[in-house]
Amino acid sequence: MTNPATMWSEPDTALLRDRWEKGWTASEIRHDLPHFSRNAIIGKIDRLGLTRDRGERKPRKGQPSKPRPPRERKHNPGLAWIDGAKARKPELPIEPSDGVGLQLVDLTNSACRWPKGTPGVAGFCFCGESGADFSAGKPYCSPHARMAVI
């Protein structure tokens, strides 16, 4: 059941439309319509289909009045730790060998831990190629380390 105190009257709706067209925010409109919550005002704006060009929106406190130009994005190709030194990602990934296919209990410190297959399915194993150093934080061989950061 709807609370009669929160029913939208014609004067309330007209005030809402007027303030919205002038660029007021829902929070600002709420000050003139205190018997409605901010969410009720947003819902009514949505039900009325009121839209506003983003360029007409008045700036918030502490924000510049003119829109800022878009920030220039810098290309970050990323870095991979390979053989203890920083190296750029290769243009094309280097295909790793098929590896020896070790089970978890057979892995050594220098065995690559790149998973092969789906865990829990028959045939699942790890690459097992040498070149990893798990104790130094390098769990993969060089080809798989490159794939991990691409």
Chimera marker file (.cmm) of the C-alpha trace (Angstrom):
<marker_set name="trace">
<marker id="1" x="0.000" y="0.000" z="0.000" r="1" g="1" b="0" radius="0.5"/>
<marker id="2" x="1.284" y="3.454" z="-0.867" r="1" g="1" b="0" radius="0.5"/>
<marker id="3" x="1.726" y="6.074" z="1.817" r="1" g="1" b="0" radius="0.5"/>
<marker id="4" x="-0.471" y="9.079" z="0.857" r="1" g="1" b="0" radius="0.5"/>
<marker id="5" x="2.186" y="11.436" z="2.213" r="1" g="1" b="0" radius="0.5"/>
<marker id="6" x="4.589" y="10.264" z="-0.484" r="1" g="1" b="0" radius="0.5"/>
<marker id="7" x="2.245" y="10.446" z="-3.484" r="1" g="1" b="0" radius="0.5"/>
<marker id="8" x="3.449" y="12.641" z="-6.319" r="1" g="1" b="0" radius="0.5"/>
<marker id="9" x="1.115" y="15.586" z="-6.842" r="1" g="1" b="0" radius="0.5"/>
<marker id="10" x="1.080" y="17.722" z="-9.986" r="1" g="1" b="0" radius="0.5"/>
<marker id="11" x="2.878" y="20.646" z="-8.253" r="1" g="1" b="0" radius="0.5"/>
<marker id="12" x="5.568" y="18.253" z="-6.980" r="1" g="1" b="0" radius="0.5"/>
<marker id="13" x="6.058" y="16.785" z="-10.446" r="1" g="1" b="0" radius="0.5"/>
<marker id="14" x="6.165" y="20.253" z="-12.041" r="1" g="1" b="0" radius="0.5"/>
<marker id="15" x="8.781" y="21.379" z="-9.504" r="1" g="1" b="0" radius="0.5"/>
<marker id="16" x="10.810" y="18.236" z="-10.153" r="1" g="1" b="0" radius="0.5"/>
<marker id="17" x="10.737" y="18.803" z="-13.920" r="1" g="1" b="0" radius="0.5"/>
<marker id="18" x="11.686" y="22.479" z="-13.545" r="1" g="1" b="0" radius="0.5"/>
<marker id="19" x="14.640" y="21.808" z="-11.254" r="1" g="1" b="0" radius="0.5"/>
<marker id="20" x="15.851" y="18.887" z="-13.372" r="1" g="1" b="0" radius="0.5"/>
<marker id="21" x="15.757" y="20.956" z="-16.571" r="1" g="1" b="0" radius="0.5"/>
<marker id="22" x="17.781" y="23.676" z="-14.808" r="1" g="1" b="0" radius="0.5"/>
<marker id="23" x="20.502" y="21.132" z="-14.077" r="1" g="1" b="0" radius="0.5"/>
<marker id="24" x="19.876" y="20.482" z="-10.396" r="1" g="1" b="0" radius="0.5"/>
<marker id="25" x="20.977" y="17.141" z="-8.947" r="1" g="1" b="0" radius="0.5"/>
<marker id="26" x="18.548" y="14.774" z="-7.215" r="1" g="1" b="0" radius="0.5"/>
<marker id="27" x="20.102" y="15.686" z="-3.865" r="1" g="1" b="0" radius="0.5"/>
<marker id="28" x="19.522" y="19.386" z="-4.507" r="1" g="1" b="0" radius="0.5"/>
<marker id="29" x="15.939" y="18.782" z="-5.641" r="1" g="1" b="0" radius="0.5"/>
<marker id="30" x="15.321" y="16.824" z="-2.428" r="1" g="1" b="0" radius="0.5"/>
<marker id="31" x="15.805" y="20.028" z="-0.412" r="1" g="1" b="0" radius="0.5"/>
<marker id="32" x="12.748" y="21.508" z="-2.155" r="1" g="1" b="0" radius="0.5"/>
<marker id="33" x="10.800" y="18.242" z="-1.881" r="1" g="1" b="0" radius="0.5"/>
<marker id="34" x="11.711" y="17.064" z="1.648" r="1" g="1" b="0" radius="0.5"/>
<marker id="35" x="8.897" y="14.512" z="1.882" r="1" g="1" b="0" radius="0.5"/>
<marker id="36" x="10.595" y="12.451" z="-0.859" r="1" g="1" b="0" radius="0.5"/>
<marker id="37" x="13.854" y="10.551" z="-0.561" r="1" g="1" b="0" radius="0.5"/>
<marker id="38" x="16.659" y="11.064" z="-3.060" r="1" g="1" b="0" radius="0.5"/>
<marker id="39" x="15.962" y="7.580" z="-4.436" r="1" g="1" b="0" radius="0.5"/>
<marker id="40" x="12.255" y="8.400" z="-4.853" r="1" g="1" b="0" radius="0.5"/>
<marker id="41" x="13.246" y="11.502" z="-6.825" r="1" g="1" b="0" radius="0.5"/>
<marker id="42" x="15.619" y="9.491" z="-9.030" r="1" g="1" b="0" radius="0.5"/>
<marker id="43" x="12.886" y="6.899" z="-9.596" r="1" g="1" b="0" radius="0.5"/>
<marker id="44" x="10.371" y="9.586" z="-10.606" r="1" g="1" b="0" radius="0.5"/>
<marker id="45" x="12.929" y="11.143" z="-12.984" r="1" g="1" b="0" radius="0.5"/>
<marker id="46" x="13.388" y="7.723" z="-14.553" r="1" g="1" b="0" radius="0.5"/>
<marker id="47" x="9.648" y="7.026" z="-14.796" r="1" g="1" b="0" radius="0.5"/>
<marker id="48" x="9.061" y="10.433" z="-16.412" r="1" g="1" b="0" radius="0.5"/>
<marker id="49" x="11.807" y="9.654" z="-18.931" r="1" g="1" b="0" radius="0.5"/>
<marker id="50" x="13.649" y="12.871" z="-18.137" r="1" g="1" b="0" radius="0.5"/>
<marker id="51" x="17.119" y="13.042" z="-19.615" r="1" g="1" b="0" radius="0.5"/>
<marker id="52" x="19.722" y="15.691" z="-19.607" r="1" g="1" b="0" radius="0.5"/>
<marker id="53" x="22.606" y="16.429" z="-21.896" r="1" g="1" b="0" radius="0.5"/>
<marker id="54" x="25.749" y="15.775" z="-19.859" r="1" g="1" b="0" radius="0.5"/>
<marker id="55" x="27.140" y="19.132" z="-20.980" r="1" g="1" b="0" radius="0.5"/>
<marker id="56" x="24.379" y="21.014" z="-19.132" r="1" g="1" b="0" radius="0.5"/>
<marker id="57" x="25.181" y="19.495" z="-15.744" r="1" g="1" b="0" radius="0.5"/>
<marker id="58" x="26.328" y="22.042" z="-13.257" r="1" g="1" b="0" radius="0.5"/>
<marker id="59" x="29.719" y="21.345" z="-11.693" r="1" g="1" b="0" radius="0.5"/>
<marker id="60" x="29.951" y="19.871" z="-8.229" r="1" g="1" b="0" radius="0.5"/>
<marker id="61" x="31.622" y="21.745" z="-5.426" r="1" g="1" b="0" radius="0.5"/>
<marker id="62" x="35.392" y="21.731" z="-5.790" r="1" g="1" b="0" radius="0.5"/>
<marker id="63" x="35.322" y="20.740" z="-9.452" r="1" g="1" b="0" radius="0.5"/>
<marker id="64" x="36.343" y="23.024" z="-12.294" r="1" g="1" b="0" radius="0.5"/>
<marker id="65" x="33.471" y="24.557" z="-14.235" r="1" g="1" b="0" radius="0.5"/>
<marker id="66" x="34.976" y="23.636" z="-17.598" r="1" g="1" b="0" radius="0.5"/>
<marker id="67" x="35.416" y="19.997" z="-18.522" r="1" g="1" b="0" radius="0.5"/>
<marker id="68" x="38.999" y="18.849" z="-18.535" r="1" g="1" b="0" radius="0.5"/>
<marker id="69" x="40.522" y="17.526" z="-21.746" r="1" g="1" b="0" radius="0.5"/>
<marker id="70" x="40.830" y="13.753" z="-21.752" r="1" g="1" b="0" radius="0.5"/>
<marker id="71" x="43.997" y="12.450" z="-20.158" r="1" g="1" b="0" radius="0.5"/>
<marker id="72" x="46.621" y="11.065" z="-22.449" r="1" g="1" b="0" radius="0.5"/>
<marker id="73" x="46.969" y="7.362" z="-21.930" r="1" g="1" b="0" radius="0.5"/>
<marker id="74" x="50.430" y="5.971" z="-21.896" r="1" g="1" b="0" radius="0.5"/>
<marker id="75" x="51.070" y="2.602" z="-23.440" r="1" g="1" b="0" radius="0.5"/>
<marker id="76" x="52.404" y="0.190" z="-20.851" r="1" g="1" b="0" radius="0.5"/>
<marker id="77" x="53.695" y="-2.908" z="-22.571" r="1" g="1" b="0" radius="0.5"/>
<marker id="78" x="54.306" y="-4.592" z="-19.244" r="1" g="1" b="0" radius="0.5"/>
<marker id="79" x="57.375" y="-6.306" z="-17.973" r="1" g="1" b="0" radius="0.5"/>
<marker id="80" x="58.134" y="-9.924" z="-17.253" r="1" g="1" b="0" radius="0.5"/>
<marker id="81" x="60.698" y="-11.269" z="-14.846" r="1" g="1" b="0" radius="0.5"/>
<marker id="82" x="62.671" y="-13.757" z="-16.866" r="1" g="1" b="0" radius="0.5"/>
<marker id="83" x="65.997" y="-15.251" z="-15.742" r="1" g="1" b="0" radius="0.5"/>
<marker id="84" x="66.230" y="-12.697" z="-12.908" r="1" g="1" b="0" radius="0.5"/>
<marker id="85" x="66.199" y="-9.562" z="-15.110" r="1" g="1" b="0" radius="0.5"/>
<marker id="86" x="63.514" y="-7.276" z="-16.526" r="1" g="1" b="0" radius="0.5"/>
<marker id="87" x="62.688" y="-8.105" z="-20.119" r="1" g="1" b="0" radius="0.5"/>
<marker id="88" x="60.103" y="-6.674" z="-22.492" r="1" g="1" b="0" radius="0.5"/>
<marker id="89" x="57.290" y="-8.929" z="-23.530" r="1" g="1" b="0" radius="0.5"/>
<marker id="90" x="58.027" y="-10.561" z="-26.856" r="1" g="1" b="0" radius="0.5"/>
<marker id="91" x="56.038" y="-9.395" z="-29.856" r="1" g="1" b="0" radius="0.5"/>
<marker id="92" x="54.865" y="-12.950" z="-30.486" r="1" g="1" b="0" radius="0.5"/>
<marker id="93" x="54.738" y="-15.461" z="-27.674" r="1" g="1" b="0" radius="0.5"/>
<marker id="94" x="57.403" y="-18.112" z="-27.751" r="1" g="1" b="0" radius="0.5"/>
<marker id="95" x="55.782" y="-21.510" z="-27.820" r="1" g="1" b="0" radius="0.5"/>
<marker id="96" x="56.820" y="-23.600" z="-24.854" r="1" g="1" b="0" radius="0.5"/>
<marker id="97" x="57.880" y="-27.198" z="-25.319" r="1" g="1" b="0" radius="0.5"/>
<marker id="98" x="55.472" y="-29.964" z="-24.451" r="1" g="1" b="0" radius="0.5"/>
<marker id="99" x="57.379" y="-30.445" z="-21.201" r="1" g="1" b="0" radius="0.5"/>
<marker id="100" x="57.715" y="-33.653" z="-19.337" r="1" g="1" b="0" radius="0.5"/>
<marker id="101" x="54.287" y="-33.539" z="-17.673" r="1" g="1" b="0" radius="0.5"/>
<marker id="102" x="54.880" y="-33.949" z="-13.955" r="1" g="1" b="0" radius="0.5"/>
<marker id="103" x="52.350" y="-34.618" z="-11.218" r="1" g="1" b="0" radius="0.5"/>
<marker id="104" x="52.211" y="-32.266" z="-8.227" r="1" g="1" b="0" radius="0.5"/>
<marker id="105" x="54.131" y="-34.625" z="-5.943" r="1" g="1" b="0" radius="0.5"/>
<marker id="106" x="56.930" y="-34.952" z="-8.540" r="1" g="1" b="0" radius="0.5"/>
<marker id="107" x="57.645" y="-31.194" z="-8.895" r="1" g="1" b="0" radius="0.5"/>
<marker id="108" x="61.091" y="-29.977" z="-7.872" r="1" g="1" b="0" radius="0.5"/>
<marker id="109" x="62.324" y="-26.445" z="-7.207" r="1" g="1" b="0" radius="0.5"/>
<marker id="110" x="63.474" y="-26.040" z="-10.831" r="1" g="1" b="0" radius="0.5"/>
<marker id="111" x="60.381" y="-27.659" z="-12.451" r="1" g="1" b="0" radius="0.5"/>
<marker id="112" x="57.893" y="-25.407" z="-14.250" r="1" g="1" b="0" radius="0.5"/>
<marker id="113" x="54.496" y="-25.309" z="-12.547" r="1" g="1" b="0" radius="0.5"/>
<marker id="114" x="52.438" y="-24.240" z="-15.610" r="1" g="1" b="0" radius="0.5"/>
<marker id="115" x="49.228" y="-26.324" z="-15.491" r="1" g="1" b="0" radius="0.5"/>
<marker id="116" x="48.342" y="-28.507" z="-18.457" r="1" g="1" b="0" radius="0.5"/>
<marker id="117" x="44.756" y="-29.597" z="-18.821" r="1" g="1" b="0" radius="0.5"/>
<marker id="118" x="41.872" y="-29.219" z="-16.402" r="1" g="1" b="0" radius="0.5"/>
<marker id="119" x="42.354" y="-29.951" z="-12.699" r="1" g="1" b="0" radius="0.5"/>
<marker id="120" x="40.385" y="-32.986" z="-11.594" r="1" g="1" b="0" radius="0.5"/>
<marker id="121" x="40.286" y="-34.448" z="-15.103" r="1" g="1" b="0" radius="0.5"/>
<marker id="122" x="42.418" y="-37.431" z="-16.068" r="1" g="1" b="0" radius="0.5"/>
<marker id="123" x="45.695" y="-36.378" z="-17.665" r="1" g="1" b="0" radius="0.5"/>
<marker id="124" x="46.103" y="-33.146" z="-15.709" r="1" g="1" b="0" radius="0.5"/>
<marker id="125" x="49.752" y="-32.355" z="-14.989" r="1" g="1" b="0" radius="0.5"/>
<marker id="126" x="52.292" y="-29.527" z="-14.865" r="1" g="1" b="0" radius="0.5"/>
<marker id="127" x="54.834" y="-28.562" z="-17.552" r="1" g="1" b="0" radius="0.5"/>
<marker id="128" x="57.846" y="-29.764" z="-15.562" r="1" g="1" b="0" radius="0.5"/>
<marker id="129" x="60.508" y="-28.172" z="-17.797" r="1" g="1" b="0" radius="0.5"/>
<marker id="130" x="63.586" y="-26.949" z="-15.990" r="1" g="1" b="0" radius="0.5"/>
<marker id="131" x="64.325" y="-23.227" z="-15.758" r="1" g="1" b="0" radius="0.5"/>
<marker id="132" x="61.987" y="-22.311" z="-12.930" r="1" g="1" b="0" radius="0.5"/>
<marker id="133" x="63.193" y="-21.375" z="-9.446" r="1" g="1" b="0" radius="0.5"/>
<marker id="134" x="60.198" y="-21.695" z="-7.158" r="1" g="1" b="0" radius="0.5"/>
<marker id="135" x="62.074" y="-20.677" z="-4.015" r="1" g="1" b="0" radius="0.5"/>
<marker id="136" x="63.102" y="-17.398" z="-5.749" r="1" g="1" b="0" radius="0.5"/>
<marker id="137" x="59.527" y="-16.641" z="-6.864" r="1" g="1" b="0" radius="0.5"/>
<marker id="138" x="59.849" y="-17.914" z="-10.461" r="1" g="1" b="0" radius="0.5"/>
<marker id="139" x="57.313" y="-20.746" z="-10.771" r="1" g="1" b="0" radius="0.5"/>
<marker id="140" x="57.478" y="-21.048" z="-14.593" r="1" g="1" b="0" radius="0.5"/>
<marker id="141" x="60.005" y="-21.766" z="-17.300" r="1" g="1" b="0" radius="0.5"/>
<marker id="142" x="60.919" y="-18.780" z="-19.521" r="1" g="1" b="0" radius="0.5"/>
<marker id="143" x="58.305" y="-19.451" z="-22.275" r="1" g="1" b="0" radius="0.5"/>
<marker id="144" x="55.505" y="-19.878" z="-19.736" r="1" g="1" b="0" radius="0.5"/>
<marker id="145" x="56.667" y="-16.815" z="-17.758" r="1" g="1" b="0" radius="0.5"/>
<marker id="146" x="56.265" y="-14.783" z="-20.969" r="1" g="1" b="0" radius="0.5"/>
<marker id="147" x="52.786" y="-16.203" z="-21.520" r="1" g="1" b="0" radius="0.5"/>
<marker id="148" x="51.778" y="-15.342" z="-17.943" r="1" g="1" b="0" radius="0.5"/>
<marker id="149" x="52.257" y="-11.596" z="-18.540" r="1" g="1" b="0" radius="0.5"/>
<marker id="150" x="50.878" y="-11.286" z="-22.074" r="1" g="1" b="0" radius="0.5"/>
<link id1="1" id2="2" r="1" g="1" b="0" radius="0.2"/>
<link id1="2" id2="3" r="1" g="1" b="0" radius="0.2"/>
<link id1="3" id2="4" r="1" g="1" b="0" radius="0.2"/>
<link id1="4" id2="5" r="1" g="1" b="0" radius="0.2"/>
<link id1="5" id2="6" r="1" g="1" b="0" radius="0.2"/>
<link id1="6" id2="7" r="1" g="1" b="0" radius="0.2"/>
<link id1="7" id2="8" r="1" g="1" b="0" radius="0.2"/>
<link id1="8" id2="9" r="1" g="1" b="0" radius="0.2"/>
<link id1="9" id2="10" r="1" g="1" b="0" radius="0.2"/>
<link id1="10" id2="11" r="1" g="1" b="0" radius="0.2"/>
<link id1="11" id2="12" r="1" g="1" b="0" radius="0.2"/>
<link id1="12" id2="13" r="1" g="1" b="0" radius="0.2"/>
<link id1="13" id2="14" r="1" g="1" b="0" radius="0.2"/>
<link id1="14" id2="15" r="1" g="1" b="0" radius="0.2"/>
<link id1="15" id2="16" r="1" g="1" b="0" radius="0.2"/>
<link id1="16" id2="17" r="1" g="1" b="0" radius="0.2"/>
<link id1="17" id2="18" r="1" g="1" b="0" radius="0.2"/>
<link id1="18" id2="19" r="1" g="1" b="0" radius="0.2"/>
<link id1="19" id2="20" r="1" g="1" b="0" radius="0.2"/>
<link id1="20" id2="21" r="1" g="1" b="0" radius="0.2"/>
<link id1="21" id2="22" r="1" g="1" b="0" radius="0.2"/>
<link id1="22" id2="23" r="1" g="1" b="0" radius="0.2"/>
<link id1="23" id2="24" r="1" g="1" b="0" radius="0.2"/>
<link id1="24" id2="25" r="1" g="1" b="0" radius="0.2"/>
<link id1="25" id2="26" r="1" g="1" b="0" radius="0.2"/>
<link id1="26" id2="27" r="1" g="1" b="0" radius="0.2"/>
<link id1="27" id2="28" r="1" g="1" b="0" radius="0.2"/>
<link id1="28" id2="29" r="1" g="1" b="0" radius="0.2"/>
<link id1="29" id2="30" r="1" g="1" b="0" radius="0.2"/>
<link id1="30" id2="31" r="1" g="1" b="0" radius="0.2"/>
<link id1="31" id2="32" r="1" g="1" b="0" radius="0.2"/>
<link id1="32" id2="33" r="1" g="1" b="0" radius="0.2"/>
<link id1="33" id2="34" r="1" g="1" b="0" radius="0.2"/>
<link id1="34" id2="35" r="1" g="1" b="0" radius="0.2"/>
<link id1="35" id2="36" r="1" g="1" b="0" radius="0.2"/>
<link id1="36" id2="37" r="1" g="1" b="0" radius="0.2"/>
<link id1="37" id2="38" r="1" g="1" b="0" radius="0.2"/>
<link id1="38" id2="39" r="1" g="1" b="0" radius="0.2"/>
<link id1="39" id2="40" r="1" g="1" b="0" radius="0.2"/>
<link id1="40" id2="41" r="1" g="1" b="0" radius="0.2"/>
<link id1="41" id2="42" r="1" g="1" b="0" radius="0.2"/>
<link id1="42" id2="43" r="1" g="1" b="0" radius="0.2"/>
<link id1="43" id2="44" r="1" g="1" b="0" radius="0.2"/>
<link id1="44" id2="45" r="1" g="1" b="0" radius="0.2"/>
<link id1="45" id2="46" r="1" g="1" b="0" radius="0.2"/>
<link id1="46" id2="47" r="1" g="1" b="0" radius="0.2"/>
<link id1="47" id2="48" r="1" g="1" b="0" radius="0.2"/>
<link id1="48" id2="49" r="1" g="1" b="0" radius="0.2"/>
<link id1="49" id2="50" r="1" g="1" b="0" radius="0.2"/>
<link id1="50" id2="51" r="1" g="1" b="0" radius="0.2"/>
<link id1="51" id2="52" r="1" g="1" b="0" radius="0.2"/>
<link id1="52" id2="53" r="1" g="1" b="0" radius="0.2"/>
<link id1="53" id2="54" r="1" g="1" b="0" radius="0.2"/>
<link id1="54" id2="55" r="1" g="1" b="0" radius="0.2"/>
<link id1="55" id2="56" r="1" g="1" b="0" radius="0.2"/>
<link id1="56" id2="57" r="1" g="1" b="0" radius="0.2"/>
<link id1="57" id2="58" r="1" g="1" b="0" radius="0.2"/>
<link id1="58" id2="59" r="1" g="1" b="0" radius="0.2"/>
<link id1="59" id2="60" r="1" g="1" b="0" radius="0.2"/>
<link id1="60" id2="61" r="1" g="1" b="0" radius="0.2"/>
<link id1="61" id2="62" r="1" g="1" b="0" radius="0.2"/>
<link id1="62" id2="63" r="1" g="1" b="0" radius="0.2"/>
<link id1="63" id2="64" r="1" g="1" b="0" radius="0.2"/>
<link id1="64" id2="65" r="1" g="1" b="0" radius="0.2"/>
<link id1="65" id2="66" r="1" g="1" b="0" radius="0.2"/>
<link id1="66" id2="67" r="1" g="1" b="0" radius="0.2"/>
<link id1="67" id2="68" r="1" g="1" b="0" radius="0.2"/>
<link id1="68" id2="69" r="1" g="1" b="0" radius="0.2"/>
<link id1="69" id2="70" r="1" g="1" b="0" radius="0.2"/>
<link id1="70" id2="71" r="1" g="1" b="0" radius="0.2"/>
<link id1="71" id2="72" r="1" g="1" b="0" radius="0.2"/>
<link id1="72" id2="73" r="1" g="1" b="0" radius="0.2"/>
<link id1="73" id2="74" r="1" g="1" b="0" radius="0.2"/>
<link id1="74" id2="75" r="1" g="1" b="0" radius="0.2"/>
<link id1="75" id2="76" r="1" g="1" b="0" radius="0.2"/>
<link id1="76" id2="77" r="1" g="1" b="0" radius="0.2"/>
<link id1="77" id2="78" r="1" g="1" b="0" radius="0.2"/>
<link id1="78" id2="79" r="1" g="1" b="0" radius="0.2"/>
<link id1="79" id2="80" r="1" g="1" b="0" radius="0.2"/>
<link id1="80" id2="81" r="1" g="1" b="0" radius="0.2"/>
<link id1="81" id2="82" r="1" g="1" b="0" radius="0.2"/>
<link id1="82" id2="83" r="1" g="1" b="0" radius="0.2"/>
<link id1="83" id2="84" r="1" g="1" b="0" radius="0.2"/>
<link id1="84" id2="85" r="1" g="1" b="0" radius="0.2"/>
<link id1="85" id2="86" r="1" g="1" b="0" radius="0.2"/>
<link id1="86" id2="87" r="1" g="1" b="0" radius="0.2"/>
<link id1="87" id2="88" r="1" g="1" b="0" radius="0.2"/>
<link id1="88" id2="89" r="1" g="1" b="0" radius="0.2"/>
<link id1="89" id2="90" r="1" g="1" b="0" radius="0.2"/>
<link id1="90" id2="91" r="1" g="1" b="0" radius="0.2"/>
<link id1="91" id2="92" r="1" g="1" b="0" radius="0.2"/>
<link id1="92" id2="93" r="1" g="1" b="0" radius="0.2"/>
<link id1="93" id2="94" r="1" g="1" b="0" radius="0.2"/>
<link id1="94" id2="95" r="1" g="1" b="0" radius="0.2"/>
<link id1="95" id2="96" r="1" g="1" b="0" radius="0.2"/>
<link id1="96" id2="97" r="1" g="1" b="0" radius="0.2"/>
<link id1="97" id2="98" r="1" g="1" b="0" radius="0.2"/>
<link id1="98" id2="99" r="1" g="1" b="0" radius="0.2"/>
<link id1="99" id2="100" r="1" g="1" b="0" radius="0.2"/>
<link id1="100" id2="101" r="1" g="1" b="0" radius="0.2"/>
<link id1="101" id2="102" r="1" g="1" b="0" radius="0.2"/>
<link id1="102" id2="103" r="1" g="1" b="0" radius="0.2"/>
<link id1="103" id2="104" r="1" g="1" b="0" radius="0.2"/>
<link id1="104" id2="105" r="1" g="1" b="0" radius="0.2"/>
<link id1="105" id2="106" r="1" g="1" b="0" radius="0.2"/>
<link id1="106" id2="107" r="1" g="1" b="0" radius="0.2"/>
<link id1="107" id2="108" r="1" g="1" b="0" radius="0.2"/>
<link id1="108" id2="109" r="1" g="1" b="0" radius="0.2"/>
<link id1="109" id2="110" r="1" g="1" b="0" radius="0.2"/>
<link id1="110" id2="111" r="1" g="1" b="0" radius="0.2"/>
<link id1="111" id2="112" r="1" g="1" b="0" radius="0.2"/>
<link id1="112" id2="113" r="1" g="1" b="0" radius="0.2"/>
<link id1="113" id2="114" r="1" g="1" b="0" radius="0.2"/>
<link id1="114" id2="115" r="1" g="1" b="0" radius="0.2"/>
<link id1="115" id2="116" r="1" g="1" b="0" radius="0.2"/>
<link id1="116" id2="117" r="1" g="1" b="0" radius="0.2"/>
<link id1="117" id2="118" r="1" g="1" b="0" radius="0.2"/>
<link id1="118" id2="119" r="1" g="1" b="0" radius="0.2"/>
<link id1="119" id2="120" r="1" g="1" b="0" radius="0.2"/>
<link id1="120" id2="121" r="1" g="1" b="0" radius="0.2"/>
<link id1="121" id2="122" r="1" g="1" b="0" radius="0.2"/>
<link id1="122" id2="123" r="1" g="1" b="0" radius="0.2"/>
<link id1="123" id2="124" r="1" g="1" b="0" radius="0.2"/>
<link id1="124" id2="125" r="1" g="1" b="0" radius="0.2"/>
<link id1="125" id2="126" r="1" g="1" b="0" radius="0.2"/>
<link id1="126" id2="127" r="1" g="1" b="0" radius="0.2"/>
<link id1="127" id2="128" r="1" g="1" b="0" radius="0.2"/>
<link id1="128" id2="129" r="1" g="1" b="0" radius="0.2"/>
<link id1="129" id2="130" r="1" g="1" b="0" radius="0.2"/>
<link id1="130" id2="131" r="1" g="1" b="0" radius="0.2"/>
<link id1="131" id2="132" r="1" g="1" b="0" radius="0.2"/>
<link id1="132" id2="133" r="1" g="1" b="0" radius="0.2"/>
<link id1="133" id2="134" r="1" g="1" b="0" radius="0.2"/>
<link id1="134" id2="135" r="1" g="1" b="0" radius="0.2"/>
<link id1="135" id2="136" r="1" g="1" b="0" radius="0.2"/>
<link id1="136" id2="137" r="1" g="1" b="0" radius="0.2"/>
<link id1="137" id2="138" r="1" g="1" b="0" radius="0.2"/>
<link id1="138" id2="139" r="1" g="1" b="0" radius="0.2"/>
<link id1="139" id2="140" r="1" g="1" b="0" radius="0.2"/>
<link id1="140" id2="141" r="1" g="1" b="0" radius="0.2"/>
<link id1="141" id2="142" r="1" g="1" b="0" radius="0.2"/>
<link id1="142" id2="143" r="1" g="1" b="0" radius="0.2"/>
<link id1="143" id2="144" r="1" g="1" b="0" radius="0.2"/>
<link id1="144" id2="145" r="1" g="1" b="0" radius="0.2"/>
<link id1="145" id2="146" r="1" g="1" b="0" radius="0.2"/>
<link id1="146" id2="147" r="1" g="1" b="0" radius="0.2"/>
<link id1="147" id2="148" r="1" g="1" b="0" radius="0.2"/>
<link id1="148" id2="149" r="1" g="1" b="0" radius="0.2"/>
<link id1="149" id2="150" r="1" g="1" b="0" radius="0.2"/>
</marker_set>
